[in-house]
Amino acid sequence: MMNHTRLTMTGLGVLAAVAALSAAPLMAADQNYGSSWEENAGTRIFGYVQFKASYNDGGRHAKQAYQRFQRDSGPSLDTGRMYTAQANSKADTRVYSRTDWVWDSPLWGDAYTTRYYYGFKYW
């Protein structure tokens, strides 16, 4: 399962950050999620992903989470999947997470848009 969020360097980035902050309490109810946001006037994009193996995620239990940043040009970027530590069992109650960031492209257009993805490996 792969989810993604598309980010751009516009004034709407500020609105998206405010919306993400106001949605944080809603996401907190779900133990398995990923999120991204921009800082420094859109020059850096951050990603955060977390999971809890004991959480029943639609009948499944996550074993590990990952996040990834990709951009086609300006310059091109592909971090590959960056994984959290792996849970020991489905009953593991610890929250595993990681936070990463990349520089965003100063250029405009679809080829220069940094995309954020996250996903989970399940037992």
C-alpha contacts under 8 A as a table, 3 or more apart, distances in Angstrom:
res1	aa1	res2	aa2	distance
1	M	119	G	5.68
1	M	120	F	6.66
2	M	117	Y	6.54
2	M	118	Y	5.83
2	M	119	G	4.78
2	M	120	F	7.71
3	N	117	Y	5.48
3	N	118	Y	5.52
3	N	119	G	6.28
4	H	115	R	6.98
4	H	116	Y	5.38
4	H	117	Y	4.14
4	H	118	Y	6.43
5	T	36	S	7.48
5	T	115	R	6.13
5	T	116	Y	5.25
5	T	117	Y	6.47
6	R	113	T	7.28
6	R	114	T	6.84
6	R	115	R	4.84
6	R	116	Y	6.39
7	L	13	G	7.47
7	L	113	T	6.24
7	L	114	T	5.94
7	L	115	R	6.07
7	L	116	Y	7.64
8	T	13	G	6.79
8	T	42	G	7.85
8	T	113	T	5.66
8	T	114	T	7.15
9	M	12	L	7.93
9	M	13	G	6.44
9	M	41	A	7.83
9	M	42	G	5.38
9	M	43	T	7.82
9	M	106	P	7.75
9	M	108	W	7.47
9	M	113	T	7.98
10	T	13	G	5.50
10	T	14	V	7.93
10	T	42	G	7.71
11	G	14	V	5.74
11	G	15	L	7.27
12	L	15	L	4.97
12	L	16	A	6.14
13	G	16	A	4.95
13	G	17	A	6.18
13	G	38	E	6.89
13	G	42	G	7.25
14	V	17	A	5.09
14	V	18	V	6.35
14	V	38	E	7.95
15	L	18	V	5.10
15	L	19	A	6.15
16	A	19	A	4.95
16	A	20	A	6.00
16	A	37	W	7.78
17	A	20	A	4.99
17	A	21	L	6.19
17	A	37	W	5.96
17	A	38	E	7.15
18	V	21	L	5.14
18	V	22	S	6.26
19	A	22	S	5.09
19	A	23	A	6.07
20	A	23	A	5.00
20	A	24	A	6.13
20	A	37	W	7.76
21	L	24	A	5.18
22	S	25	P	6.97
23	A	26	L	5.27
23	A	27	M	6.42
24	A	27	M	5.11
24	A	28	A	6.06
25	P	28	A	5.03
25	P	29	A	6.89
26	L	29	A	5.69
26	L	30	D	7.56
27	M	30	D	5.34
27	M	31	Q	7.66
27	M	33	Y	7.04
28	A	31	Q	6.34
30	D	33	Y	6.82
31	Q	50	Q	7.13
31	Q	51	F	5.58
31	Q	52	K	5.82
31	Q	55	Y	6.49
31	Q	95	V	7.97
32	N	49	V	7.70
32	N	50	Q	5.59
32	N	51	F	4.16
32	N	52	K	6.38
32	N	55	Y	7.85
32	N	57	D	7.49
32	N	62	A	7.82
33	Y	49	V	5.79
33	Y	50	Q	5.69
33	Y	51	F	6.64
34	G	47	G	7.23
34	G	48	Y	5.50
34	G	49	V	4.05
34	G	50	Q	6.40
34	G	67	Q	7.68
34	G	118	Y	5.91
34	G	119	G	7.73
35	S	47	G	5.73
35	S	48	Y	5.28
35	S	49	V	6.41
36	S	45	I	6.95
36	S	46	F	5.41
36	S	47	G	4.30
36	S	48	Y	6.28
36	S	116	Y	6.93
37	W	45	I	5.77
37	W	46	F	5.38
37	W	47	G	6.70
38	E	41	A	7.29
38	E	42	G	5.04
38	E	43	T	7.20
38	E	44	R	5.70
38	E	45	I	4.51
38	E	46	F	6.15
39	E	42	G	5.26
39	E	43	T	6.50
39	E	44	R	5.45
39	E	45	I	6.48
39	E	46	F	7.68
40	N	43	T	5.49
40	N	44	R	6.30
41	A	44	R	7.89
42	G	45	I	6.91
42	G	104	D	6.92
43	T	103	W	5.73
43	T	104	D	4.98
43	T	105	S	7.15
43	T	106	P	7.14
44	R	101	W	6.54
44	R	102	V	5.65
44	R	103	W	4.50
44	R	104	D	5.30
45	I	101	W	5.37
45	I	102	V	5.50
45	I	103	W	6.37
45	I	104	D	6.29
46	F	99	T	7.05
46	F	100	D	5.69
46	F	101	W	4.14
46	F	102	V	6.70
47	G	67	Q	7.23
47	G	99	T	5.59
47	G	100	D	5.40
47	G	101	W	6.08
47	G	116	Y	7.30
48	Y	67	Q	7.64
48	Y	97	S	7.15
48	Y	98	R	5.79
48	Y	99	T	4.49
48	Y	100	D	6.73
49	V	65	A	6.78
49	V	66	Y	6.80
49	V	67	Q	6.59
49	V	97	S	5.50
49	V	98	R	5.78
49	V	99	T	6.82
49	V	118	Y	6.95
50	Q	65	A	6.55
50	Q	84	T	7.91
50	Q	95	V	6.71
50	Q	96	Y	5.48
50	Q	97	S	4.10
50	Q	98	R	6.75
51	F	62	A	6.69
51	F	64	Q	7.18
51	F	65	A	6.45
51	F	95	V	5.75
51	F	96	Y	5.50
51	F	97	S	6.59
52	K	55	Y	5.54
52	K	61	H	7.99
52	K	62	A	6.82
52	K	92	D	7.23
52	K	93	T	6.18
52	K	94	R	6.02
52	K	95	V	4.76
52	K	96	Y	6.36
53	A	56	N	7.82
53	A	61	H	5.28
53	A	62	A	4.96
53	A	63	K	5.88
53	A	87	A	6.36
53	A	89	S	7.00
53	A	90	K	5.10
53	A	91	A	6.38
53	A	92	D	5.49
53	A	93	T	6.48
53	A	94	R	7.54
53	A	95	V	7.82
54	S	61	H	6.46
54	S	90	K	5.25
54	S	91	A	4.61
54	S	92	D	5.37
54	S	93	T	5.40
55	Y	61	H	6.27
55	Y	62	A	7.83
55	Y	93	T	7.93
56	N	59	G	5.58
56	N	60	R	5.75
56	N	61	H	5.61
57	D	60	R	5.05
57	D	61	H	5.90
57	D	62	A	7.54
60	R	122	Y	6.64
60	R	123	W	7.31
61	H	90	K	6.02
61	H	122	Y	5.67
61	H	123	W	6.06
62	A	65	A	7.37
62	A	90	K	7.58
62	A	120	F	6.11
62	A	121	K	5.76
62	A	122	Y	4.27
62	A	123	W	6.27
63	K	86	Q	5.81
63	K	87	A	5.32
63	K	88	N	7.81
63	K	89	S	7.54
63	K	90	K	7.34
63	K	120	F	7.27
63	K	121	K	5.48
63	K	122	Y	4.95
63	K	123	W	5.67
64	Q	83	Y	7.04
64	Q	84	T	6.14
64	Q	85	A	6.57
64	Q	86	Q	4.86
64	Q	87	A	6.46
64	Q	96	Y	7.99
64	Q	120	F	5.68
64	Q	121	K	5.14
64	Q	122	Y	6.99
65	A	83	Y	5.76
65	A	84	T	5.53
65	A	85	A	7.98
65	A	86	Q	7.93
65	A	97	S	7.68
65	A	118	Y	7.40
65	A	119	G	5.80
65	A	120	F	4.31
65	A	121	K	6.21
66	Y	81	R	5.77
66	Y	82	M	5.18
66	Y	83	Y	4.21
66	Y	84	T	6.08
66	Y	118	Y	5.57
66	Y	119	G	5.57
66	Y	120	F	6.26
67	Q	81	R	5.62
67	Q	82	M	5.38
67	Q	83	Y	6.75
67	Q	116	Y	7.29
67	Q	117	Y	5.54
67	Q	118	Y	4.17
67	Q	119	G	6.58
68	R	78	D	7.38
68	R	79	T	5.82
68	R	80	G	5.64
68	R	81	R	5.00
68	R	82	M	6.17
68	R	116	Y	5.87
68	R	117	Y	5.15
68	R	118	Y	6.29
69	F	77	L	7.22
69	F	78	D	5.82
69	F	79	T	5.60
69	F	80	G	7.27
69	F	102	V	7.66
69	F	114	T	6.61
69	F	115	R	5.62
69	F	116	Y	4.78
69	F	117	Y	6.44
70	Q	76	S	7.61
70	Q	77	L	5.20
70	Q	78	D	4.43
70	Q	79	T	6.68
70	Q	114	T	5.61
70	Q	115	R	5.21
70	Q	116	Y	6.71
71	R	74	G	7.83
71	R	75	P	7.63
71	R	76	S	5.21
71	R	77	L	4.86
71	R	78	D	6.53
71	R	111	A	6.81
71	R	112	Y	6.08
71	R	113	T	5.91
71	R	114	T	4.64
71	R	115	R	6.26
72	D	75	P	7.40
72	D	76	S	4.75
72	D	77	L	6.59
72	D	111	A	5.09
72	D	112	Y	6.17
72	D	113	T	7.58
72	D	114	T	7.94
73	S	76	S	4.08
73	S	77	L	7.37
73	S	111	A	5.38
73	S	112	Y	5.09
74	G	105	S	5.49
74	G	106	P	7.49
74	G	107	L	6.43
74	G	111	A	7.62
74	G	112	Y	5.45
75	P	105	S	6.81
75	P	112	Y	7.70
76	S	112	Y	7.90
79	T	82	M	7.31
83	Y	98	R	7.86
84	T	96	Y	6.42
84	T	97	S	5.82
84	T	98	R	5.95
85	A	96	Y	6.60
85	A	97	S	7.83
86	Q	96	Y	7.83
87	A	90	K	7.53
87	A	92	D	6.39
87	A	96	Y	7.74
88	N	92	D	6.34
89	S	92	D	5.35
90	K	123	W	7.38
104	D	113	T	7.85
104	D	114	T	6.47
105	S	108	W	7.87
105	S	112	Y	5.94
105	S	113	T	7.18
105	S	114	T	7.46
106	P	112	Y	7.99
107	L	112	Y	6.03
108	W	112	Y	6.02
108	W	113	T	7.42
109	G	112	Y	5.47
109	G	113	T	6.53
110	D	113	T	5.21
